[in-house]
């Protein structure tokens, strides 16, 4: 099973350094956080995008996912969301990413209305995604934290260019077991994000294997060849230990779980 590392845990680190750290410590791919203050951002021009793609290829690290903050179920008109999907899909394709990560962000209104917005927008964006060779993955998060909440939406979209990103923390917080999540999302699953925390009341990221999340149970359910990514939410938790010194141990821990 290939392993990816989210650059979220290495905020602001130049892309060449992040790629080198990943390759050095046994990570095969990167989830590339896309934000205005990060090395990967929409403002990159064509030359910068080509240089970034070459850099990753030279390092031997696959750009697995462009991790955007687009909310496909967000309240409001469709046009801004579709425009955001379009520019993020273009950047993902330019960098050679297989996936574009999006969030639900359905808001406080009725769930049925949020689903309707997401289905409409994802259906509209799916042909463009397919043409670019990028799959849109909706993460189990915020308004659709559980696999059981996300699956009906994806069932309605019913397009191979749209799928699910299983964030283990959020499905666990929603009260789902890994088996329940996998049953709900299995037909749509792109890959899984793993992490570790001390409890539902303390979400400060911990080294893999030192917290309470059922990582082994999650990995056991994934089909051979499915990616597993470590997302270490350092920017949101100032007390978190630095990620870089943990990279070798994290890769070894996941590899041991997979071997067992």
VEXLO-785737 format. One record per residue: x, y, z of N, C-alpha, C in turn; residue in one letter; residue number from 1. Coordinates in steps of 0.02 Angstrom, whole numbers, plus 50000, padded with zeros to 5 digits. Last residue first. Layout:
(node (X, Y, Z), (X, Y, Z), (X, Y, Z), 'A', NUM)
...
! end
This chain:
(node (50061, 49673, 50460), (50030, 49629, 50510), (49961, 49609, 50493), 'X', 260)
(node (50091, 49761, 50361), (50123, 49695, 50358), (50090, 49646, 50406), 'X', 259)
(node (50021, 49872, 50403), (50002, 49840, 50340), (50031, 49770, 50335), 'X', 258)
(node (50090, 49902, 50520), (50019, 49885, 50523), (49996, 49848, 50460), 'X', 257)
(node (50215, 49931, 50464), (50209, 49874, 50510), (50136, 49853, 50515), 'X', 256)
(node (50184, 50047, 50392), (50208, 49987, 50356), (50201, 49924, 50399), 'X', 255)
(node (50151, 50134, 50495), (50100, 50114, 50447), (50121, 50051, 50410), 'X', 254)
(node (50278, 50141, 50559), (50219, 50118, 50595), (50165, 50094, 50546), 'X', 253)
(node (50362, 50193, 50461), (50375, 50125, 50486), (50313, 50098, 50522), 'X', 252)
(node (50306, 50320, 50446), (50306, 50274, 50390), (50317, 50202, 50413), 'X', 251)
(node (50332, 50370, 50577), (50264, 50364, 50551), (50259, 50316, 50493), 'X', 250)
(node (50471, 50370, 50585), (50432, 50327, 50629), (50361, 50318, 50605), 'X', 249)
(node (50501, 50468, 50486), (50524, 50399, 50480), (50484, 50351, 50522), 'X', 248)
(node (50434, 50583, 50539), (50417, 50555, 50474), (50440, 50483, 50465), 'X', 247)
(node (50460, 50655, 50652), (50417, 50596, 50659), (50408, 50557, 50594), 'X', 246)
(node (50531, 50770, 50624), (50566, 50716, 50659), (50525, 50652, 50665), 'X', 245)
(node (50424, 50846, 50557), (50481, 50818, 50521), (50517, 50762, 50559), 'X', 244)
(node (50326, 50899, 50647), (50313, 50838, 50610), (50377, 50806, 50583), 'X', 243)
(node (50338, 50957, 50815), (50355, 50963, 50744), (50348, 50896, 50709), 'X', 242)
(node (50192, 50936, 50919), (50264, 50927, 50908), (50279, 50935, 50833), 'X', 241)
(node (50067, 51059, 50949), (50087, 50996, 50918), (50163, 50994, 50909), 'X', 240)
(node (50024, 51179, 50993), (50059, 51137, 51042), (50085, 51072, 51012), 'X', 239)
(node (49951, 51237, 50889), (50019, 51262, 50903), (50058, 51219, 50952), 'X', 238)
(node (49853, 51177, 50779), (49869, 51156, 50847), (49941, 51177, 50864), 'X', 237)
(node (49838, 51206, 50648), (49780, 51220, 50691), (49795, 51206, 50764), 'X', 236)
(node (49956, 51165, 50585), (49939, 51237, 50587), (49882, 51254, 50635), 'X', 235)
(node (49959, 51019, 50601), (50001, 51064, 50640), (49978, 51136, 50641), 'X', 234)
(node (49887, 50895, 50574), (49856, 50961, 50572), (49894, 51012, 50615), 'X', 233)
(node (49935, 50781, 50465), (49956, 50805, 50531), (49938, 50878, 50535), 'X', 232)
(node (49886, 50645, 50379), (49873, 50717, 50384), (49886, 50738, 50457), 'X', 231)
(node (49947, 50521, 50283), (49951, 50547, 50351), (49940, 50623, 50348), 'X', 230)
(node (49857, 50410, 50178), (49893, 50473, 50186), (49891, 50494, 50260), 'X', 229)
(node (49860, 50269, 50077), (49845, 50294, 50144), (49889, 50356, 50155), 'X', 228)
(node (49792, 50205, 49924), (49838, 50248, 49961), (49812, 50260, 50032), 'X', 227)
(node (49771, 50038, 49873), (49740, 50100, 49895), (49789, 50140, 49937), 'X', 226)
(node (49834, 49918, 49852), (49850, 49972, 49808), (49818, 50038, 49825), 'X', 225)
(node (49699, 49819, 49909), (49770, 49824, 49891), (49781, 49880, 49841), 'X', 224)
(node (49571, 49911, 49998), (49591, 49865, 49945), (49665, 49873, 49931), 'X', 223)
(node (49556, 49926, 50174), (49571, 49956, 50109), (49594, 49903, 50059), 'X', 222)
(node (49542, 49869, 50298), (49484, 49868, 50254), (49499, 49893, 50183), 'X', 221)
(node (49656, 49893, 50369), (49639, 49824, 50354), (49583, 49819, 50302), 'X', 220)
(node (49652, 50028, 50396), (49697, 50004, 50344), (49679, 49933, 50322), 'X', 219)
(node (49558, 50029, 50504), (49546, 50064, 50441), (49588, 50034, 50385), 'X', 218)
(node (49622, 49956, 50602), (49557, 49933, 50578), (49540, 49965, 50511), 'X', 217)
(node (49734, 50039, 50624), (49742, 49971, 50598), (49678, 49944, 50569), 'X', 216)
(node (49674, 50155, 50679), (49709, 50157, 50615), (49715, 50088, 50584), 'X', 215)
(node (49570, 50211, 50772), (49577, 50141, 50750), (49611, 50135, 50682), 'X', 214)
(node (49643, 50328, 50888), (49607, 50315, 50826), (49621, 50243, 50801), 'X', 213)
(node (49713, 50364, 51002), (49656, 50320, 51010), (49622, 50301, 50944), 'X', 212)
(node (49894, 50371, 50996), (49829, 50396, 51016), (49775, 50343, 51014), 'X', 211)
(node (50008, 50323, 50943), (50011, 50342, 51013), (49944, 50369, 51039), 'X', 210)
(node (50001, 50298, 50808), (50005, 50241, 50852), (50007, 50258, 50926), 'X', 209)
(node (50088, 50441, 50753), (50045, 50385, 50736), (50057, 50327, 50784), 'X', 208)
(node (50099, 50577, 50867), (50132, 50528, 50824), (50086, 50468, 50812), 'X', 207)
(node (49953, 50686, 50864), (50003, 50646, 50899), (50040, 50603, 50849), 'X', 206)
(node (49868, 50844, 50861), (49896, 50785, 50827), (49952, 50753, 50866), 'X', 205)
(node (49737, 50881, 50969), (49806, 50896, 50953), (49838, 50835, 50919), 'X', 204)
(node (49609, 50861, 51012), (49624, 50842, 50943), (49694, 50864, 50922), 'X', 203)
(node (49527, 50816, 51143), (49594, 50844, 51130), (49617, 50819, 51062), 'X', 202)
(node (49407, 50753, 51148), (49411, 50820, 51179), (49479, 50853, 51168), 'X', 201)
(node (49426, 50631, 51097), (49379, 50675, 51061), (49381, 50745, 51088), 'X', 200)
(node (49605, 50606, 51117), (49535, 50594, 51134), (49491, 50640, 51091), 'X', 199)
(node (49731, 50612, 51056), (49724, 50583, 51123), (49653, 50566, 51140), 'X', 198)
(node (49754, 50556, 50884), (49739, 50607, 50935), (49730, 50572, 51002), 'X', 197)
(node (49817, 50533, 50719), (49805, 50508, 50787), (49797, 50567, 50834), 'X', 196)
(node (49772, 50485, 50550), (49805, 50530, 50598), (49794, 50499, 50667), 'X', 195)
(node (49739, 50455, 50376), (49744, 50434, 50445), (49781, 50487, 50486), 'X', 194)
(node (49635, 50450, 50237), (49680, 50492, 50277), (49680, 50465, 50348), 'X', 193)
(node (49616, 50342, 50097), (49602, 50359, 50167), (49656, 50404, 50195), 'X', 192)
(node (49541, 50357, 49932), (49591, 50333, 49979), (49573, 50357, 50048), 'X', 191)
(node (49414, 50344, 49863), (49477, 50358, 49830), (49535, 50332, 49871), 'X', 190)
(node (49264, 50254, 49862), (49324, 50273, 49900), (49384, 50285, 49855), 'X', 189)
(node (49140, 50216, 49819), (49163, 50282, 49799), (49233, 50299, 49824), 'X', 188)
(node (49107, 50094, 49874), (49103, 50102, 49801), (49132, 50167, 49776), 'X', 187)
(node (49131, 50123, 50019), (49170, 50077, 49978), (49167, 50088, 49904), 'X', 186)
(node (49056, 50198, 50105), (49095, 50233, 50055), (49131, 50188, 50006), 'X', 185)
(node (48987, 50108, 50189), (48952, 50164, 50158), (48990, 50192, 50098), 'X', 184)
(node (49084, 50017, 50228), (49024, 49992, 50195), (48988, 50049, 50158), 'X', 183)
(node (49173, 50104, 50292), (49193, 50071, 50230), (49133, 50043, 50193), 'X', 182)
(node (49099, 50142, 50404), (49119, 50191, 50355), (49136, 50158, 50288), 'X', 181)
(node (49088, 50018, 50469), (49028, 50054, 50447), (49045, 50105, 50394), 'X', 180)
(node (49223, 49989, 50495), (49183, 49944, 50453), (49120, 49978, 50427), 'X', 179)
(node (49261, 50094, 50582), (49289, 50089, 50514), (49249, 50043, 50469), 'X', 178)
(node (49110, 50158, 50658), (49167, 50113, 50658), (49197, 50113, 50588), 'X', 177)
(node (49055, 50324, 50692), (49058, 50266, 50648), (49118, 50223, 50663), 'X', 176)
(node (49051, 50442, 50763), (49026, 50382, 50796), (49026, 50321, 50752), 'X', 175)
(node (49111, 50555, 50718), (49040, 50547, 50702), (49010, 50484, 50733), 'X', 174)
(node (49242, 50531, 50749), (49206, 50580, 50789), (49130, 50577, 50777), 'X', 173)
(node (49266, 50441, 50644), (49269, 50418, 50714), (49231, 50466, 50759), 'X', 172)
(node (49259, 50526, 50536), (49210, 50473, 50541), (49208, 50443, 50611), 'X', 171)
(node (49368, 50610, 50568), (49300, 50636, 50567), (49247, 50582, 50569), 'X', 170)
(node (49482, 50526, 50564), (49464, 50563, 50625), (49391, 50584, 50624), 'X', 169)
(node (49486, 50477, 50433), (49470, 50432, 50488), (49450, 50469, 50551), 'X', 168)
(node (49423, 50530, 50291), (49462, 50557, 50346), (49442, 50519, 50409), 'X', 167)
(node (49414, 50472, 50136), (49396, 50450, 50203), (49445, 50479, 50253), 'X', 166)
(node (49350, 50545, 50000), (49412, 50541, 50038), (49393, 50528, 50110), 'X', 165)
(node (49256, 50486, 49860), (49261, 50504, 49931), (49333, 50499, 49955), 'X', 164)
(node (49224, 50553, 49694), (49226, 50500, 49744), (49234, 50529, 49814), 'X', 163)
(node (49207, 50575, 49521), (49190, 50602, 49587), (49190, 50544, 49637), 'X', 162)
(node (49221, 50515, 49401), (49269, 50569, 49417), (49254, 50602, 49483), 'X', 161)
(node (49115, 50427, 49386), (49180, 50400, 49405), (49232, 50454, 49422), 'X', 160)
(node (48963, 50472, 49462), (49010, 50486, 49407), (49079, 50461, 49429), 'X', 159)
(node (48849, 50494, 49551), (48858, 50434, 49510), (48902, 50448, 49449), 'X', 158)
(node (48768, 50581, 49629), (48813, 50608, 49577), (48829, 50553, 49526), 'X', 157)
(node (48704, 50491, 49714), (48665, 50531, 49667), (48708, 50561, 49612), 'X', 156)
(node (48809, 50440, 49788), (48766, 50394, 49749), (48727, 50432, 49697), 'X', 155)
(node (48852, 50554, 49852), (48894, 50526, 49799), (48855, 50476, 49756), 'X', 154)
(node (48745, 50569, 49942), (48762, 50623, 49896), (48802, 50595, 49837), 'X', 153)
(node (48754, 50451, 50017), (48695, 50464, 49976), (48707, 50519, 49924), 'X', 152)
(node (48887, 50464, 50081), (48873, 50415, 50029), (48811, 50430, 49988), 'X', 151)
(node (48890, 50558, 50186), (48919, 50575, 50121), (48897, 50528, 50065), 'X', 150)
(node (48830, 50496, 50294), (48803, 50560, 50271), (48828, 50577, 50201), 'X', 149)
(node (48906, 50383, 50314), (48834, 50374, 50300), (48801, 50439, 50276), 'X', 148)
(node (49028, 50436, 50348), (49021, 50404, 50283), (48948, 50397, 50264), 'X', 147)
(node (49013, 50596, 50430), (49007, 50523, 50428), (49003, 50496, 50357), 'X', 146)
(node (49017, 50732, 50399), (49073, 50702, 50435), (49071, 50626, 50430), 'X', 145)
(node (48962, 50841, 50326), (48955, 50771, 50304), (49013, 50730, 50333), 'X', 144)
(node (48995, 50963, 50380), (48924, 50946, 50375), (48911, 50874, 50354), 'X', 143)
(node (49155, 50910, 50416), (49105, 50962, 50435), (49033, 50937, 50427), 'X', 142)
(node (49194, 50766, 50318), (49214, 50826, 50354), (49152, 50868, 50367), 'X', 141)
(node (49262, 50667, 50205), (49216, 50661, 50262), (49235, 50714, 50313), 'X', 140)
(node (49291, 50753, 50051), (49316, 50727, 50114), (49260, 50720, 50165), 'X', 139)
(node (49275, 50708, 49887), (49242, 50746, 49940), (49262, 50714, 50006), 'X', 138)
(node (49379, 50718, 49751), (49363, 50678, 49810), (49335, 50724, 49864), 'X', 137)
(node (49386, 50713, 49579), (49366, 50754, 49636), (49347, 50708, 49694), 'X', 136)
(node (49522, 50663, 49482), (49460, 50641, 49516), (49447, 50686, 49575), 'X', 135)
(node (49583, 50707, 49324), (49584, 50720, 49396), (49518, 50697, 49425), 'X', 134)
(node (49589, 50716, 49186), (49619, 50659, 49219), (49627, 50667, 49294), 'X', 133)
(node (49521, 50812, 49118), (49588, 50830, 49142), (49624, 50772, 49176), 'X', 132)
(node (49401, 50750, 49095), (49441, 50770, 49037), (49512, 50787, 49057), 'X', 131)
(node (49353, 50737, 49226), (49370, 50678, 49187), (49415, 50695, 49128), 'X', 130)
(node (49329, 50873, 49257), (49378, 50834, 49295), (49401, 50773, 49255), 'X', 129)
(node (49227, 50899, 49165), (49291, 50935, 49161), (49345, 50898, 49198), 'X', 128)
(node (49126, 50813, 49213), (49154, 50804, 49146), (49221, 50840, 49137), 'X', 127)
(node (49105, 50866, 49349), (49133, 50800, 49336), (49160, 50791, 49266), 'X', 126)
(node (49039, 50986, 49369), (49112, 50987, 49365), (49141, 50921, 49342), 'X', 125)
(node (48904, 50950, 49373), (48925, 50999, 49324), (49001, 50998, 49314), 'X', 124)
(node (48901, 50863, 49481), (48882, 50839, 49415), (48906, 50886, 49360), 'X', 123)
(node (48936, 50954, 49581), (48982, 50899, 49564), (48965, 50869, 49496), 'X', 122)
(node (48823, 51037, 49583), (48889, 51064, 49566), (48938, 51010, 49545), 'X', 121)
(node (48719, 50948, 49619), (48714, 50989, 49559), (48783, 51013, 49536), 'X', 120)
(node (48766, 50898, 49741), (48754, 50853, 49684), (48753, 50892, 49619), 'X', 119)
(node (48771, 51015, 49821), (48831, 50977, 49806), (48822, 50932, 49745), 'X', 118)
(node (48635, 51053, 49826), (48686, 51098, 49798), (48748, 51059, 49777), 'X', 117)
(node (48579, 50940, 49887), (48557, 50960, 49820), (48608, 51006, 49787), 'X', 116)
(node (48641, 50940, 50011), (48653, 50885, 49965), (48635, 50905, 49894), 'X', 115)
(node (48584, 51056, 50064), (48656, 51052, 50054), (48673, 50997, 50005), 'X', 114)
(node (48451, 51015, 50071), (48469, 51071, 50027), (48544, 51071, 50014), 'X', 113)
(node (48458, 50913, 50164), (48435, 50897, 50096), (48454, 50953, 50048), 'X', 112)
(node (48495, 50978, 50281), (48543, 50933, 50248), (48523, 50918, 50176), 'X', 111)
(node (48457, 51150, 50306), (48434, 51081, 50297), (48484, 51039, 50258), 'X', 110)
(node (48600, 51249, 50368), (48532, 51238, 50342), (48514, 51165, 50336), 'X', 109)
(node (48732, 51275, 50404), (48684, 51257, 50456), (48613, 51241, 50431), 'X', 108)
(node (48850, 51197, 50285), (48819, 51251, 50323), (48765, 51227, 50370), 'X', 107)
(node (48926, 51113, 50206), (48855, 51120, 50192), (48819, 51173, 50231), 'X', 106)
(node (49059, 51078, 50175), (49042, 51146, 50198), (48968, 51161, 50187), 'X', 105)
(node (49136, 50971, 50104), (49065, 50984, 50095), (49047, 51057, 50112), 'X', 104)
(node (49293, 50999, 50015), (49254, 50989, 50075), (49179, 50995, 50059), 'X', 103)
(node (49406, 50913, 49903), (49359, 50966, 49919), (49324, 50948, 49984), 'X', 102)
(node (49554, 50871, 49817), (49515, 50865, 49879), (49470, 50926, 49887), 'X', 101)
(node (49583, 50799, 49666), (49570, 50864, 49697), (49528, 50852, 49758), 'X', 100)
(node (49709, 50681, 49610), (49646, 50699, 49643), (49644, 50773, 49660), 'X', 99)
(node (49829, 50666, 49547), (49776, 50620, 49529), (49708, 50643, 49554), 'X', 98)
(node (49929, 50799, 49482), (49893, 50768, 49538), (49838, 50721, 49512), 'X', 97)
(node (50008, 50872, 49395), (50007, 50799, 49389), (49972, 50763, 49444), 'X', 96)
(node (49999, 51007, 49391), (50049, 50979, 49437), (50054, 50903, 49431), 'X', 95)
(node (49894, 51025, 49304), (49959, 51052, 49286), (50015, 51022, 49329), 'X', 94)
(node (49788, 50968, 49377), (49811, 50936, 49316), (49881, 50960, 49297), 'X', 93)
(node (49778, 51063, 49482), (49792, 50993, 49496), (49819, 50957, 49435), 'X', 92)
(node (49746, 51178, 49407), (49809, 51175, 49444), (49827, 51102, 49459), 'X', 91)
(node (49619, 51137, 49360), (49672, 51154, 49313), (49740, 51150, 49347), 'X', 90)
(node (49548, 51122, 49479), (49558, 51064, 49436), (49615, 51077, 49387), 'X', 89)
(node (49547, 51256, 49520), (49584, 51206, 49560), (49596, 51143, 49519), 'X', 88)
(node (49467, 51314, 49424), (49537, 51336, 49430), (49578, 51287, 49471), 'X', 87)
(node (49345, 51241, 49444), (49379, 51242, 49379), (49452, 51261, 49386), 'X', 86)
(node (49306, 51268, 49575), (49322, 51199, 49555), (49363, 51199, 49490), 'X', 85)
(node (49281, 51404, 49563), (49335, 51381, 49606), (49355, 51310, 49589), 'X', 84)
(node (49170, 51401, 49478), (49231, 51435, 49456), (49291, 51412, 49497), 'X', 83)
(node (49080, 51334, 49561), (49102, 51302, 49498), (49165, 51335, 49471), 'X', 82)
(node (49067, 51432, 49660), (49093, 51366, 49677), (49118, 51330, 49614), 'X', 81)
(node (49012, 51542, 49590), (49078, 51548, 49622), (49109, 51480, 49639), 'X', 80)
(node (48886, 51480, 49541), (48940, 51504, 49496), (49007, 51511, 49531), 'X', 79)
(node (48787, 51446, 49634), (48831, 51394, 49608), (48893, 51423, 49573), 'X', 78)
(node (48757, 51549, 49781), (48751, 51531, 49711), (48803, 51481, 49688), 'X', 77)
(node (48736, 51474, 49947), (48750, 51527, 49900), (48744, 51503, 49828), 'X', 76)
(node (48819, 51355, 50055), (48762, 51397, 50037), (48783, 51452, 49989), 'X', 75)
(node (48920, 51219, 49996), (48914, 51283, 50031), (48852, 51322, 50009), 'X', 74)
(node (48956, 51099, 49946), (48887, 51104, 49969), (48874, 51172, 50001), 'X', 73)
(node (49090, 51110, 49916), (49044, 51096, 49861), (48971, 51100, 49881), 'X', 72)
(node (49211, 51217, 49954), (49153, 51185, 49987), (49098, 51172, 49937), 'X', 71)
(node (49385, 51211, 49937), (49321, 51223, 49904), (49267, 51184, 49941), 'X', 70)
(node (49513, 51198, 49975), (49465, 51214, 50028), (49397, 51233, 49998), 'X', 69)
(node (49620, 51064, 49915), (49588, 51130, 49912), (49541, 51139, 49971), 'X', 68)
(node (49753, 50979, 49885), (49707, 50985, 49942), (49679, 51056, 49944), 'X', 67)
(node (49788, 50877, 49758), (49787, 50948, 49773), (49733, 50958, 49826), 'X', 66)
(node (49872, 50723, 49776), (49811, 50762, 49784), (49827, 50836, 49791), 'X', 65)
(node (49997, 50663, 49740), (49935, 50624, 49743), (49873, 50668, 49738), 'X', 64)
(node (50132, 50675, 49659), (50083, 50725, 49684), (50013, 50693, 49685), 'X', 63)
(node (50255, 50558, 49707), (50195, 50570, 49668), (50153, 50626, 49699), 'X', 62)
(node (50426, 50574, 49701), (50368, 50579, 49745), (50307, 50597, 49702), 'X', 61)
(node (50551, 50585, 49644), (50520, 50519, 49647), (50460, 50517, 49692), 'X', 60)
(node (50612, 50704, 49621), (50617, 50678, 49689), (50588, 50607, 49695), 'X', 59)
(node (50572, 50724, 49490), (50643, 50712, 49504), (50652, 50681, 49573), 'X', 58)
(node (50436, 50752, 49511), (50456, 50693, 49473), (50529, 50674, 49487), 'X', 57)
(node (50444, 50871, 49582), (50415, 50812, 49614), (50435, 50748, 49577), 'X', 56)
(node (50504, 50952, 49483), (50536, 50943, 49549), (50510, 50879, 49582), 'X', 55)
(node (50408, 50953, 49383), (50474, 50922, 49371), (50509, 50907, 49437), 'X', 54)
(node (50306, 51024, 49448), (50294, 50956, 49425), (50359, 50919, 49413), 'X', 53)
(node (50371, 51147, 49468), (50348, 51108, 49526), (50337, 51035, 49506), 'X', 52)
(node (50390, 51189, 49336), (50448, 51176, 49380), (50429, 51134, 49439), 'X', 51)
(node (50258, 51205, 49295), (50300, 51155, 49262), (50361, 51138, 49306), 'X', 50)
(node (50220, 51310, 49380), (50186, 51245, 49383), (50227, 51190, 49351), 'X', 49)
(node (50303, 51410, 49336), (50309, 51386, 49405), (50275, 51319, 49413), 'X', 48)
(node (50253, 51429, 49206), (50322, 51406, 49216), (50332, 51378, 49286), 'X', 47)
(node (50123, 51475, 49234), (50133, 51413, 49196), (50203, 51385, 49207), 'X', 46)
(node (50116, 51533, 49406), (50108, 51541, 49334), (50128, 51475, 49299), 'X', 45)
(node (50019, 51522, 49553), (50077, 51498, 49516), (50066, 51506, 49441), 'X', 44)
(node (49902, 51555, 49618), (49937, 51609, 49583), (49999, 51585, 49546), 'X', 43)
(node (49857, 51447, 49691), (49826, 51459, 49625), (49866, 51511, 49585), 'X', 42)
(node (49996, 51358, 49762), (49942, 51408, 49765), (49917, 51421, 49694), 'X', 41)
(node (50118, 51292, 49858), (50070, 51273, 49806), (50009, 51318, 49813), 'X', 40)
(node (50179, 51359, 49966), (50215, 51351, 49902), (50170, 51330, 49844), 'X', 39)
(node (50054, 51471, 50039), (50092, 51409, 50036), (50129, 51403, 49969), 'X', 38)
(node (49960, 51569, 50050), (50024, 51580, 50084), (50069, 51519, 50083), 'X', 37)
(node (49847, 51523, 49983), (49882, 51581, 49957), (49951, 51591, 49987), 'X', 36)
(node (49850, 51344, 49963), (49829, 51405, 49999), (49873, 51462, 49976), 'X', 35)
(node (49842, 51178, 49957), (49836, 51235, 49912), (49808, 51294, 49951), 'X', 34)
(node (49944, 51044, 50000), (49898, 51095, 50025), (49900, 51156, 49980), 'X', 33)
(node (49959, 50897, 49924), (49986, 50965, 49919), (49933, 51015, 49942), 'X', 32)
(node (50009, 50745, 49977), (49948, 50786, 49972), (49972, 50859, 49976), 'X', 31)
(node (50131, 50646, 49899), (50114, 50705, 49939), (50043, 50728, 49924), 'X', 30)
(node (50208, 50481, 49910), (50170, 50535, 49878), (50157, 50592, 49926), 'X', 29)
(node (50283, 50393, 49982), (50284, 50386, 49910), (50249, 50444, 49874), 'X', 28)
(node (50398, 50396, 50113), (50332, 50417, 50090), (50333, 50421, 50014), 'X', 27)
(node (50523, 50371, 50170), (50481, 50315, 50150), (50410, 50333, 50131), 'X', 26)
(node (50609, 50477, 50196), (50581, 50440, 50253), (50528, 50388, 50233), 'X', 25)
(node (50649, 50536, 50077), (50700, 50512, 50123), (50672, 50465, 50176), 'X', 24)
(node (50529, 50580, 50022), (50566, 50526, 49990), (50616, 50495, 50038), 'X', 23)
(node (50495, 50683, 50115), (50450, 50627, 50102), (50489, 50567, 50074), 'X', 22)
(node (50605, 50770, 50103), (50590, 50738, 50167), (50546, 50677, 50158), 'X', 21)
(node (50590, 50809, 49968), (50650, 50773, 49990), (50639, 50737, 50056), 'X', 20)
(node (50467, 50876, 49972), (50475, 50816, 49931), (50535, 50775, 49953), 'X', 19)
(node (50501, 50982, 50057), (50448, 50936, 50076), (50454, 50870, 50037), 'X', 18)
(node (50599, 51045, 49978), (50617, 51016, 50043), (50565, 50966, 50067), 'X', 17)
(node (50525, 51086, 49868), (50581, 51041, 49858), (50602, 51008, 49923), 'X', 16)
(node (50431, 51173, 49926), (50409, 51110, 49898), (50467, 51061, 49888), 'X', 15)
(node (50467, 51246, 50086), (50473, 51245, 50013), (50459, 51175, 49985), 'X', 14)
(node (50345, 51255, 50212), (50408, 51225, 50192), (50412, 51225, 50115), 'X', 13)
(node (50221, 51302, 50253), (50269, 51350, 50226), (50334, 51320, 50202), 'X', 12)
(node (50196, 51168, 50364), (50171, 51232, 50337), (50227, 51278, 50315), 'X', 11)
(node (50182, 51024, 50366), (50246, 51058, 50355), (50233, 51128, 50328), 'X', 10)
(node (50058, 50970, 50369), (50099, 50963, 50429), (50166, 50996, 50425), 'X', 9)
(node (50012, 50989, 50240), (49981, 51027, 50294), (50025, 51026, 50357), 'X', 8)
(node (50062, 50896, 50156), (50106, 50953, 50171), (50075, 51000, 50221), 'X', 7)
(node (50036, 50728, 50197), (50004, 50793, 50184), (50052, 50849, 50202), 'X', 6)
(node (50101, 50588, 50116), (50109, 50635, 50171), (50077, 50700, 50152), 'X', 5)
(node (50061, 50418, 50077), (50067, 50489, 50060), (50071, 50530, 50123), 'X', 4)
(node (50105, 50255, 50027), (50095, 50302, 50082), (50106, 50373, 50058), 'X', 3)
(node (50036, 50107, 49951), (50077, 50167, 49949), (50056, 50217, 50003), 'X', 2)
(node (50042, 49941, 50000), (50000, 50000, 50000), (50044, 50062, 50000), 'X', 1)
! end
